[in-house]
């Protein structure tokens, strides 16, 4: 297989469209568990295809520094997208237990989906400013998760909601928070790809403030 850096990007974008469909379907009452399983199967196939393509590209093409960063970033983004697919399956299982729409989860999911979209857009457009916005957005997702977990632990304790339903709501919130983490990882990979800088432990990127 003759492959170039652009092909690696194209593979990621095709996989990303499946992941976005899985995320949107995970809390959609009209989508079944089978629908999400079908998407997960395709996502897993892309995961293996992209890893294989990246290894072959690095081994056979002797890429330039920028193209090598592309291959490394694609492998890392590939792993985060695959995990998002796994989390969508977990969300769907808990959503079936709940069987109804929860406004707090719906609002959180909208924010997480936006975060994922912007992370992927930053990759497509090589836009480090958008990637930085995604990293800052993660704090908002974390706060939403903390609020939901606190609220529903209290509801369970006060017998305002059944344990199974409350537990599933908390688990969905935690999985959404993890998807936000993966979107943040993708944004960090975009910054690495475009600048060569590893900013994973740089507090300026996390808070937007200099220490």
Buried (B, 14 or more C-beta within 10 A) or exposed (E): EEBEBEBBBEBBEEBBEBBBBBBBBBBBEEBEEEBBEBBBEBBBEBBEBBBEBBEBBBEEBEBEEEBBBBBBBBBBBBBBBBBBBBBBBBBBBBBEBBEEEBEBBEEBBEBBBBBBBBBBBBBEEEBBEBBBBBBBBBBBBBEBBEEBBEBBEEBBEEEEBEEEBBBBBBBBBBBBBBBBBBBBBBBBBBBBBBEEEEBBEBEEBBEEEEE
